[in-house]
Amino acid sequence: MALENPELFQLLKVAKAAAGEANKILLKEIGQLSAIEEKERAGLVTNVDRSAEAKIIEIFKAETPDFAILGEETTHLEGTAIKPSQDVPQWVIDPLDGTTNYVHQLPVFCVSIGLEVSGRTELAVVTVPMLDRVYTAVRGHGAFCNDASISVSDCAKIRESLVATGFITAKPEQLTSQIECFQRVISQCRGVRRVGTAAFDLAMVAHGVFDAYWESNLQPWDTSAGYLLVQEAGGKVTRYDGDDYDSFQPNLLASNGKIHDQLQKLVNPLSCQN
């Protein structure tokens, strides 16, 4: 099912409205959590994650009843992530990316919404409520922060770059390979940041703050919106091995394009892919 530009821009308004409602819930409840749980191999989940996702889904079901919806918390309950159909557009939602930050009142967390059609993201919204930022993109029309155009950085040397990553600690062997990868990268670049939210990391690459970001063991809701932001801001997004990326791939390397090949040589070894 193809969507034309006028329809995509109308859907972008719907996604921004849904993210805005989720923002209100996150801002109202921060510091007042009534339930915090550990998700197996997936970190924390709170009553706020669920409330925010329920509000987003309510809006999408009302506005786009024929679209599929893939939400992080719904998927956690159902136990599966479904790749978008070639025929049915699918919303991909993370109602609170950076839950651990949120629980500890670190003011960097996001709402992430992507719309995938025929297996690729066509529009994206990432909000950062505590920073009052709304990042948006429609494929082929650039990336924006609060309606101002943004672009990736001009950094061309990895030794001058500031990059970002994340870790998963569920399996010791995975953590070991990720730390080895981290050591290779940090020895070559200016600095590495570990913010704790993939959507924000990708938005920072798109905004020219981070020159690159890499991470493995990501889920569709982590990257569906963010990787389009990077592409539309003029950056490059691939898997570690250089193949094309979509949000159902296991690992991601996003950059300004200029240091992509240099960084790929550091993250590509098989020990870094798991």
BAFI-3210 file (N, C-alpha, C; in Angstrom, 3 decimals, decimal comma, padded with zeros to 6 digits):
// residues 274
n [1|2|3|4|5|6|7|8|9|10|11|12|13|14|15|16|17|18|19|20|21|22|23|24|25|26|27|28|29|30|31|32|33|34|35|36|37|38|39|40|41|42|43|44|45|46|47|48|49|50|51|52|53|54|55|56|57|58|59|60|61|62|63|64|65|66|67|68|69|70|71|72|73|74|75|76|77|78|79|80|81|82|83|84|85|86|87|88|89|90|91|92|93|94|95|96|97|98|99|100|101|102|103|104|105|106|107|108|109|110|111|112|113|114|115|116|117|118|119|120|121|122|123|124|125|126|127|128|129|130|131|132|133|134|135|136|137|138|139|140|141|142|143|144|145|146|147|148|149|150|151|152|153|154|155|156|157|158|159|160|161|162|163|164|165|166|167|168|169|170|171|172|173|174|175|176|177|178|179|180|181|182|183|184|185|186|187|188|189|190|191|192|193|194|195|196|197|198|199|200|201|202|203|204|205|206|207|208|209|210|211|212|213|214|215|216|217|218|219|220|221|222|223|224|225|226|227|228|229|230|231|232|233|234|235|236|237|238|239|240|241|242|243|244|245|246|247|248|249|250|251|252|253|254|255|256|257|258|259|260|261|262|263|264|265|266|267|268|269|270|271|272|273|274]
n.u [000,851|000,869|001,588|000,731|002,383|000,735|-000,998|000,836|001,866|-000,394|-000,724|001,576|000,880|-001,020|000,610|002,324|000,478|-000,326|002,105|002,437|000,367|001,259|003,604|002,534|001,579|003,977|005,402|003,726|003,765|006,392|008,664|006,655|006,014|004,033|004,371|006,978|008,628|010,735|011,565|012,083|015,247|015,012|015,132|013,560|010,043|007,261|004,198|003,690|004,861|003,003|000,601|001,112|001,557|-000,963|-002,544|-001,464|-002,076|-004,854|-005,429|-004,382|-005,953|-008,381|-007,912|-006,588|-007,827|-007,399|-004,749|-001,909|-000,504|002,420|003,565|005,878|005,230|002,828|003,754|005,533|003,755|002,444|004,515|005,844|007,365|006,114|006,901|006,320|003,541|003,512|001,377|-000,145|000,106|002,103|002,178|004,898|005,806|007,434|006,642|008,038|011,134|014,043|013,507|014,807|016,311|014,150|012,949|014,921|014,851|016,495|016,743|016,505|014,734|012,449|009,640|008,903|007,904|007,265|006,186|005,751|005,869|005,485|007,747|009,627|010,489|008,423|007,607|008,500|008,500|010,037|009,981|011,323|010,557|011,446|013,282|011,817|011,638|010,798|011,323|011,088|010,324|009,624|009,866|012,075|011,801|013,421|014,784|013,722|013,813|011,667|010,368|012,420|014,906|017,295|020,624|023,188|026,516|029,681|031,982|034,905|036,915|037,642|039,064|038,399|035,827|032,673|030,935|028,245|026,863|025,297|024,574|023,784|023,044|022,172|023,240|026,323|028,303|027,525|027,799|030,537|031,582|030,566|031,858|034,481|034,264|033,620|036,047|037,722|036,646|036,700|039,352|040,055|038,485|037,287|035,546|033,104|029,668|027,129|023,993|021,506|019,141|018,040|016,530|016,983|019,775|019,966|018,527|020,300|022,479|021,279|020,895|023,402|024,962|026,030|028,457|028,250|026,599|026,340|024,937|023,934|021,497|019,045|015,559|012,605|011,013|012,881|014,348|012,881|011,799|014,034|016,111|015,213|015,220|017,989|018,754|017,244|018,394|020,700|022,529|024,024|022,891|023,430|023,699|026,102|027,697|027,564|025,425|022,078|019,903|017,039|014,373|014,073|016,458|019,354|021,485|022,904|024,470|024,871|025,632|027,254|027,950|030,433|032,374|031,682|032,709|035,187|034,434|032,938|034,856|035,807|033,635|032,675|033,830|033,157|032,973|031,733|029,144|027,076]
n.v [-001,201|002,000|005,306|008,616|011,861|014,085|012,662|011,481|013,728|014,547|012,368|012,674|014,848|013,606|011,747|013,487|014,712|012,512|011,822|014,149|013,969|011,741|012,844|014,618|012,848|011,619|013,812|014,637|012,484|011,958|011,158|010,270|007,564|004,626|001,965|-000,193|-002,420|-005,226|-006,107|-009,130|-009,430|-006,917|-004,575|-001,950|-001,447|000,673|001,839|004,147|003,893|002,103|003,539|005,748|004,484|003,335|005,613|006,657|004,548|004,582|006,989|006,453|004,258|005,493|007,407|006,106|003,471|001,207|000,637|-001,291|-001,797|-001,664|-001,833|-001,216|-002,021|-003,431|-005,441|-006,658|-007,891|-009,607|-011,001|-011,039|-009,532|-008,100|-008,044|-005,377|-005,689|-006,031|-004,759|-003,402|-000,427|000,228|001,436|002,054|001,993|003,463|004,228|005,291|005,778|005,123|004,397|003,734|006,048|007,766|006,682|007,248|009,935|011,265|013,671|012,855|011,360|009,782|009,921|007,796|007,427|005,731|005,354|002,637|001,434|-001,051|-002,226|-000,200|002,821|005,629|007,996|009,933|010,625|011,958|012,814|014,857|015,338|016,778|018,520|019,968|019,398|018,481|016,185|015,565|013,830|013,249|010,909|011,824|014,536|015,861|016,491|017,669|019,837|021,005|022,230|023,493|023,122|020,466|019,045|016,556|016,369|017,860|016,548|014,862|013,236|010,498|010,677|013,139|012,965|012,819|010,270|007,870|005,162|002,086|-000,450|-003,898|-005,961|-008,507|-011,010|-012,360|-012,913|-011,342|-008,765|-008,730|-008,796|-006,395|-004,543|-004,949|-003,967|-001,313|-000,516|-000,556|001,513|003,812|004,225|005,443|007,691|011,019|011,055|009,053|008,686|007,468|007,519|006,279|006,028|005,045|006,371|009,072|009,198|008,726|010,931|012,906|012,387|013,025|015,721|016,736|016,735|014,367|012,548|009,980|006,842|003,675|000,431|-002,779|-005,505|-004,197|-003,194|-002,995|-000,743|000,847|002,082|002,705|005,270|006,951|006,196|007,060|009,831|010,333|009,567|011,417|013,740|013,783|011,837|008,525|005,188|001,934|-001,664|-003,300|-004,699|-003,262|-003,637|-002,823|-001,119|-001,848|-001,440|-003,898|-005,158|-006,594|-005,013|-001,681|000,972|004,295|007,381|010,541|010,060|010,781|009,705|007,127|004,760|004,546|004,120|001,812|-000,149|-000,550|-001,466|-003,643|-006,314|-009,812|-010,410|-008,251|-008,175|-009,430]
n.w [000,000|-001,065|000,058|-000,586|-000,706|000,365|002,043|003,786|005,113|006,465|008,137|009,598|011,198|012,789|014,129|015,516|017,202|018,745|019,974|021,428|023,308|024,719|025,755|027,662|029,598|030,426|031,499|033,536|035,311|036,053|038,581|040,210|040,175|040,249|039,830|039,058|037,003|036,156|032,920|031,274|029,950|028,906|030,361|032,286|032,971|033,358|034,943|033,602|031,044|029,961|030,152|028,503|026,040|025,642|025,274|022,884|021,122|021,282|019,960|017,397|016,587|016,352|014,362|012,265|011,539|009,950|009,954|011,032|014,324|016,146|019,236|021,888|024,577|024,255|022,589|024,326|026,031|024,267|023,191|020,696|017,823|014,977|011,630|009,364|007,136|003,560|002,546|004,464|006,218|009,117|012,350|014,497|017,746|020,492|023,598|025,692|025,502|027,045|029,662|032,076|032,545|032,952|035,265|037,121|037,047|035,274|032,857|030,104|027,882|025,609|023,322|020,720|017,404|014,498|011,103|009,169|005,879|003,551|004,630|005,166|006,898|006,598|007,745|010,642|014,128|016,896|020,166|022,764|025,749|028,119|027,101|025,404|022,653|019,325|016,993|013,533|010,472|007,049|004,543|001,992|002,344|004,137|007,491|010,713|013,584|015,915|013,794|012,423|009,964|010,069|010,021|009,507|010,999|009,891|010,388|009,474|010,288|012,242|014,598|015,545|016,299|018,072|019,430|019,947|021,890|023,031|025,503|026,113|028,814|029,283|028,587|029,431|027,466|025,336|026,386|026,813|024,164|023,257|024,879|024,062|021,481|022,079|023,235|021,015|019,491|021,187|021,489|019,183|018,660|019,622|021,797|023,599|024,168|026,368|026,422|026,872|025,461|022,438|020,487|021,069|020,719|017,955|017,015|017,815|016,156|013,720|014,200|014,186|016,462|017,727|015,935|015,109|015,793|017,273|017,850|019,109|019,252|019,160|019,046|016,901|017,689|018,889|016,882|014,579|014,005|014,437|012,657|010,182|010,602|010,652|008,031|006,514|007,344|005,997|006,616|007,010|007,286|008,230|008,602|010,782|009,018|006,732|005,046|003,868|006,132|008,123|010,487|011,679|011,785|013,444|014,339|014,281|012,569|012,504|010,997|010,139|007,602|006,591|008,287|008,270|006,996|008,255|010,916|010,641|010,162|012,676|014,186|012,833|013,101|013,772|016,462|017,496|016,706|018,034]
ca.u [000,000|001,651|000,966|001,196|002,899|-000,272|-001,488|001,901|001,950|-001,550|-000,405|002,585|000,143|-001,619|001,687|002,772|-000,557|-000,262|003,315|002,188|-000,443|002,152|004,472|001,804|001,552|005,329|005,776|002,878|004,014|007,796|008,870|005,474|005,700|003,341|004,756|008,181|008,879|011,836|011,203|013,141|016,193|014,633|015,162|012,437|008,783|006,485|002,801|003,663|005,055|001,752|-000,409|001,474|001,304|-002,409|-003,057|-001,053|-002,852|-006,231|-005,492|-004,148|-007,117|-009,455|-007,556|-006,124|-008,302|-006,963|-003,306|-001,416|000,216|003,425|003,996|006,811|004,611|001,893|004,556|006,047|002,688|002,107|005,697|006,377|007,413|005,651|007,420|005,199|003,043|003,750|000,128|-000,772|001,015|002,186|002,787|005,857|005,735|008,050|006,013|009,011|012,469|014,869|012,730|015,696|016,543|012,908|012,782|015,897|014,628|017,463|015,779|016,695|013,895|011,768|008,554|009,348|006,832|007,552|005,174|006,434|005,074|006,264|009,003|010,554|009,868|008,067|007,578|009,059|008,374|010,716|009,871|012,158|009,685|012,128|014,020|010,828|012,031|010,023|012,045|010,168|010,804|008,862|010,868|012,243|011,507|014,316|014,561|013,447|013,638|010,749|010,061|013,612|015,666|018,538|021,481|024,273|027,741|030,663|033,213|035,407|037,994|037,116|039,764|037,766|034,389|031,964|030,012|027,404|026,535|024,523|024,950|022,796|023,783|021,423|024,098|027,719|029,098|027,162|028,406|031,980|031,878|030,245|032,925|035,641|033,962|033,742|037,466|038,289|036,165|037,111|040,779|040,247|037,672|037,459|034,777|031,926|028,620|026,144|022,882|020,500|017,941|018,436|015,834|017,695|021,078|019,767|018,163|021,517|023,242|020,571|021,026|024,797|025,614|026,871|028,895|027,846|026,012|026,216|024,421|023,363|020,372|017,968|014,231|012,037|010,530|014,037|015,024|012,030|011,739|015,338|016,985|014,758|015,731|019,385|018,797|016,702|019,308|021,880|023,446|024,042|022,515|023,587|024,078|027,545|028,405|027,420|024,195|020,969|019,279|015,660|014,242|014,047|017,816|019,847|022,446|022,782|025,533|024,366|026,689|027,126|028,364|031,845|033,228|030,992|033,597|036,206|033,827|032,501|036,002|035,988|032,493|032,255|034,252|032,084|032,858|030,975|027,830|026,062]
ca.v [000,000|003,229|006,509|009,815|012,882|014,792|011,770|011,324|014,925|014,510|011,354|013,254|015,641|012,647|011,200|014,549|014,879|011,349|011,968|015,247|013,444|010,897|013,766|015,130|011,784|011,444|014,966|014,675|011,378|011,767|011,280|009,806|006,246|003,727|000,575|-000,389|-003,841|-005,647|-006,947|-010,088|-009,069|-005,676|-003,416|-001,602|-000,965|001,318|002,130|005,290|003,330|001,496|004,586|006,545|003,687|003,190|006,869|006,723|003,554|005,089|008,002|005,823|003,442|006,403|008,152|005,201|002,168|000,101|000,442|-002,142|-001,076|-002,421|-001,041|-001,961|-002,667|-004,423|-006,556|-007,357|-008,754|-010,623|-011,813|-011,108|-008,319|-008,489|-007,182|-004,790|-006,303|-005,255|-004,117|-002,628|000,441|-000,132|002,329|001,404|002,934|003,335|005,321|005,856|005,256|005,666|004,214|003,795|007,477|008,322|006,201|007,946|011,362|011,843|014,282|012,498|010,230|010,149|009,186|007,514|006,901|005,619|004,704|001,799|001,009|-001,990|-002,579|000,891|003,953|006,735|009,224|009,739|011,644|011,674|013,966|014,841|016,240|017,666|019,515|020,649|019,208|017,568|015,853|014,984|013,601|012,507|010,469|012,666|015,944|016,409|016,277|018,941|019,928|022,125|022,799|024,061|022,087|020,023|018,208|015,881|017,148|017,836|015,905|013,895|012,447|009,794|011,128|014,379|012,708|012,443|009,221|007,334|003,740|001,534|-001,816|-004,789|-006,753|-009,724|-012,174|-011,938|-012,966|-010,171|-007,599|-008,803|-008,392|-004,974|-003,784|-005,017|-003,028|000,011|-000,217|-000,245|002,813|004,918|004,459|006,151|008,904|012,037|010,684|008,210|008,940|006,397|008,306|005,369|006,017|004,970|007,410|010,329|009,084|008,907|012,333|013,700|012,240|013,826|017,138|017,129|016,766|013,183|012,268|008,612|006,029|002,258|-000,429|-004,059|-006,019|-003,212|-003,636|-002,072|000,508|001,663|002,745|002,931|006,710|007,591|005,980|007,946|011,162|010,409|009,550|012,652|014,823|013,653|010,837|007,163|004,168|000,563|-002,657|-003,304|-005,254|-002,354|-003,883|-001,903|-001,245|-001,535|-001,477|-005,265|-005,674|-006,756|-003,996|-000,430|001,968|005,531|008,390|011,671|009,588|011,075|008,803|005,836|003,653|004,436|003,524|000,457|-001,050|-000,811|-002,175|-004,744|-007,676|-010,691|-010,358|-007,060|-008,201|-010,098]
ca.w [000,000|-001,149|000,594|-001,275|000,190|001,160|003,098|004,778|005,949|007,363|009,144|010,475|012,182|013,730|014,955|016,423|018,228|019,631|020,781|022,355|024,420|025,522|026,494|028,826|030,610|030,959|032,307|034,726|036,227|036,423|040,014|040,953|039,634|041,166|039,562|038,245|036,846|035,308|031,785|030,983|028,897|028,237|031,241|033,142|032,425|034,408|034,627|032,688|029,706|029,501|029,972|027,324|024,840|025,481|024,721|021,478|020,384|021,220|018,898|016,094|016,224|015,949|013,149|011,198|012,012|009,103|010,074|012,108|015,375|016,883|020,381|022,723|025,734|023,738|022,106|025,504|026,531|023,283|023,019|019,339|017,008|013,650|010,575|008,640|005,914|002,350|002,147|005,534|006,970|010,529|013,326|015,400|018,868|021,809|024,344|026,628|025,231|028,121|030,898|033,241|032,775|033,483|036,641|037,971|036,810|034,347|031,934|028,696|027,495|024,368|022,673|019,358|016,558|013,076|010,275|008,194|004,735|002,734|005,280|005,459|007,577|005,713|008,543|011,974|015,167|018,166|021,068|023,967|026,517|029,061|026,324|024,564|021,257|018,489|015,764|012,562|009,104|006,055|003,573|000,826|002,628|005,140|008,924|011,382|015,033|016,162|012,471|011,793|009,274|010,713|009,181|010,212|011,146|008,810|010,876|008,496|010,876|013,415|015,808|015,993|016,407|019,296|019,004|021,017|021,805|024,140|025,852|026,721|029,804|029,582|028,445|029,631|026,248|024,535|027,003|026,570|022,788|023,119|025,530|023,173|020,401|022,691|023,399|019,705|019,030|022,051|021,292|017,916|018,522|020,660|022,978|023,424|025,146|026,532|026,946|027,384|024,639|021,031|019,722|021,295|020,067|016,516|016,806|017,977|014,912|012,723|014,555|014,069|017,778|017,629|014,570|014,786|016,865|016,931|018,918|018,694|020,040|019,171|018,639|015,920|018,286|019,258|015,764|013,409|013,724|014,469|011,504|009,110|010,905|010,216|006,570|005,968|007,705|005,149|007,136|006,475|008,268|007,738|009,599|011,009|007,862|005,610|004,298|004,130|007,454|008,455|011,947|012,176|011,754|014,817|014,758|013,531|012,552|011,909|011,043|009,234|006,287|006,336|009,072|008,335|006,646|009,308|012,104|010,322|010,313|014,102|014,774|011,980|013,439|014,221|017,924|017,869|016,064|018,849]
c.u [000,881|000,862|001,567|001,593|001,825|-000,802|-000,434|002,003|000,744|-001,313|000,675|001,915|-000,487|-000,559|002,200|001,760|-000,512|000,959|003,132|001,357|000,387|003,102|003,801|001,786|002,924|005,706|004,973|003,320|005,469|007,988|007,722|005,056|005,059|003,733|005,960|008,463|010,121|011,276|012,377|013,937|015,872|014,546|013,876|011,197|007,971|005,033|002,694|003,917|003,720|000,674|-000,141|001,207|-000,193|-003,022|-002,699|-001,899|-004,305|-006,387|-005,321|-005,327|-008,280|-009,172|-007,174|-006,531|-007,815|-005,467|-003,006|-000,650|001,155|003,948|004,882|006,108|003,575|002,642|005,129|005,007|002,410|003,303|006,248|006,380|007,113|006,200|006,256|004,828|003,407|002,517|-000,443|000,263|000,987|002,873|003,710|006,150|006,649|007,526|006,950|010,352|013,432|014,163|013,608|016,040|015,329|012,721|013,703|015,844|015,805|016,663|016,054|015,930|013,001|010,478|008,983|008,229|007,314|006,366|005,900|005,451|005,960|007,662|009,983|009,790|009,640|007,903|008,014|008,759|009,122|010,608|010,785|011,488|010,406|012,950|013,104|011,225|011,121|010,796|011,084|010,866|009,723|009,847|010,873|012,069|012,349|013,911|014,499|013,438|012,829|010,544|011,232|014,438|016,954|019,334|022,601|025,526|028,639|031,948|033,656|036,508|037,502|037,805|039,192|036,287|033,935|030,885|029,259|027,163|025,652|024,943|023,728|023,551|023,130|022,299|025,547|028,530|028,777|027,832|029,911|032,327|031,597|031,315|034,192|035,478|034,132|035,207|038,110|037,904|036,743|038,593|041,058|039,519|037,932|036,722|033,585|030,937|027,645|024,941|021,775|019,180|018,344|017,788|016,540|019,053|020,960|019,366|019,386|022,453|022,602|020,783|022,471|025,531|026,563|027,238|028,514|027,269|025,968|025,679|023,875|022,212|019,255|016,660|013,636|011,620|011,682|014,483|014,126|011,967|013,131|016,180|016,522|015,222|017,151|019,481|018,340|017,539|020,616|022,884|023,290|023,722|022,642|023,618|025,590|028,306|028,259|026,161|023,111|020,336|017,779|015,484|014,152|015,420|018,402|020,840|022,419|024,043|025,002|025,438|026,362|027,527|029,845|032,787|032,679|031,940|034,670|035,644|033,406|033,633|036,228|034,858|032,119|032,691|033,142|031,898|031,999|029,543|026,746|025,668]
c.v [001,243|004,396|007,721|010,888|013,633|013,939|011,593|012,543|015,039|013,505|011,844|014,107|014,733|012,111|012,240|014,766|013,739|011,440|013,078|014,808|012,545|011,761|014,261|014,105|011,632|012,587|015,046|013,655|011,222|012,069|010,780|008,403|005,346|002,275|000,551|-001,881|-004,054|-006,510|-007,876|-009,637|-007,725|-004,485|-003,215|-001,262|-000,409|001,447|003,269|004,842|002,848|002,557|005,413|005,771|003,536|004,452|007,000|005,768|003,994|006,092|007,363|004,958|004,320|007,045|007,257|003,764|000,982|-000,175|-000,555|-001,284|-002,036|-001,530|-001,862|-002,701|-003,699|-005,658|-007,352|-008,319|-009,903|-011,501|-011,903|-009,744|-008,728|-007,520|-006,654|-005,555|-005,431|-004,434|-003,169|-001,748|000,089|000,967|001,522|002,389|002,514|004,502|005,997|005,182|005,931|005,544|004,292|005,242|008,107|007,939|006,962|009,470|012,033|012,383|014,043|011,205|010,713|009,369|009,020|006,854|006,892|005,013|003,957|001,316|000,140|-002,190|-001,449|002,062|005,101|008,057|008,907|010,928|011,150|012,932|013,762|015,818|017,230|018,739|020,307|020,589|018,197|017,380|015,150|014,772|012,891|012,161|011,369|014,151|016,527|016,097|017,624|018,765|021,181|022,950|023,526|022,934|021,753|019,164|017,612|016,760|017,023|017,129|014,795|012,996|011,803|010,264|012,434|014,193|012,459|011,469|008,679|005,854|003,360|000,103|-002,589|-005,765|-008,093|-010,969|-011,736|-011,933|-011,782|-008,921|-007,575|-008,326|-006,905|-004,099|-003,809|-004,037|-001,590|000,424|000,150|001,157|003,946|005,215|005,297|007,491|009,869|011,670|009,825|008,538|007,766|007,029|007,421|005,411|006,088|006,067|008,752|010,307|009,327|010,344|013,235|013,552|013,106|015,320|017,621|017,249|015,576|012,970|010,858|007,941|004,595|001,487|-001,707|-004,439|-004,985|-003,835|-002,611|-000,727|001,414|002,567|003,142|004,401|007,305|007,383|006,807|009,377|011,330|010,455|010,884|013,878|014,743|012,632|009,476|006,187|002,805|-000,394|-002,581|-003,769|-004,393|-002,564|-002,883|-002,181|-001,052|-001,834|-002,877|-005,932|-005,694|-005,696|-002,824|000,396|003,180|006,597|009,560|011,293|009,746|010,164|007,383|004,677|003,452|003,733|002,088|-000,550|-001,420|-001,635|-003,439|-006,136|-008,502|-010,635|-009,201|-007,107|-008,785|-009,252]
c.w [000,000|-000,574|-000,110|-000,262|000,984|002,315|004,179|005,684|006,888|008,482|010,104|011,556|013,240|014,677|015,950|017,546|019,237|020,545|021,819|023,548|025,323|026,350|027,770|029,954|031,255|031,892|033,606|035,768|036,653|037,907|040,858|040,500|040,687|040,958|038,633|038,207|035,998|034,196|031,489|029,764|028,257|029,176|032,012|032,328|033,588|033,982|033,619|031,251|029,143|029,255|028,725|026,049|024,591|024,867|023,236|020,638|020,240|020,076|017,527|015,654|015,768|014,597|011,973|011,541|011,179|009,201|011,193|013,109|016,078|017,998|021,285|023,856|025,307|023,283|023,261|026,049|025,570|022,921|021,616|018,687|015,575|012,620|009,758|007,386|004,724|001,977|003,196|006,227|008,457|011,334|014,224|016,527|020,011|022,640|025,333|026,380|026,186|029,457|032,140|033,569|033,458|034,949|037,589|037,802|036,100|033,164|030,455|028,425|026,370|024,171|021,221|018,569|015,110|012,362|009,171|007,133|003,852|003,306|005,501|006,064|006,612|006,461|009,960|012,864|016,394|019,012|022,268|024,939|027,411|028,361|025,397|023,091|020,574|017,182|014,805|011,224|008,311|004,952|002,338|001,071|003,755|006,568|009,629|012,904|015,317|014,898|011,809|011,184|010,023|009,747|010,021|010,211|009,919|009,204|009,918|009,045|012,159|014,686|016,356|016,311|017,838|018,882|020,215|020,800|022,979|024,358|026,308|027,612|030,101|029,543|028,546|028,346|025,325|025,085|026,746|025,169|022,585|023,768|024,682|022,008|020,898|022,816|022,068|019,258|019,874|021,916|020,051|017,845|019,669|021,937|022,616|024,528|025,169|027,220|027,509|026,653|023,178|020,204|019,868|020,614|018,567|016,188|016,916|016,781|013,828|012,944|014,504|015,377|017,908|016,156|014,135|016,024|016,393|018,132|018,311|019,615|020,205|018,696|017,663|016,511|018,728|018,118|014,599|013,036|013,554|013,234|010,304|009,352|010,391|008,698|005,983|006,331|006,915|005,609|006,489|007,592|007,612|008,917|009,795|009,773|006,612|004,787|004,698|005,488|007,365|009,934|012,532|012,079|013,166|015,274|013,795|013,684|011,801|012,048|010,130|007,803|006,051|007,115|009,093|008,074|007,704|010,537|011,845|010,483|011,769|014,698|014,016|012,404|014,053|015,728|018,393|017,379|016,935|020,049]
res [m|a|l|e|n|p|e|l|f|q|l|l|k|v|a|k|a|a|a|g|e|a|n|k|i|l|l|k|e|i|g|q|l|s|a|i|e|e|k|e|r|a|g|l|v|t|n|v|d|r|s|a|e|a|k|i|i|e|i|f|k|a|e|t|p|d|f|a|i|l|g|e|e|t|t|h|l|e|g|t|a|i|k|p|s|q|d|v|p|q|w|v|i|d|p|l|d|g|t|t|n|y|v|h|q|l|p|v|f|c|v|s|i|g|l|e|v|s|g|r|t|e|l|a|v|v|t|v|p|m|l|d|r|v|y|t|a|v|r|g|h|g|a|f|c|n|d|a|s|i|s|v|s|d|c|a|k|i|r|e|s|l|v|a|t|g|f|i|t|a|k|p|e|q|l|t|s|q|i|e|c|f|q|r|v|i|s|q|c|r|g|v|r|r|v|g|t|a|a|f|d|l|a|m|v|a|h|g|v|f|d|a|y|w|e|s|n|l|q|p|w|d|t|s|a|g|y|l|l|v|q|e|a|g|g|k|v|t|r|y|d|g|d|d|y|d|s|f|q|p|n|l|l|a|s|n|g|k|i|h|d|q|l|q|k|l|v|n|p|l|s|c|q|n]
***
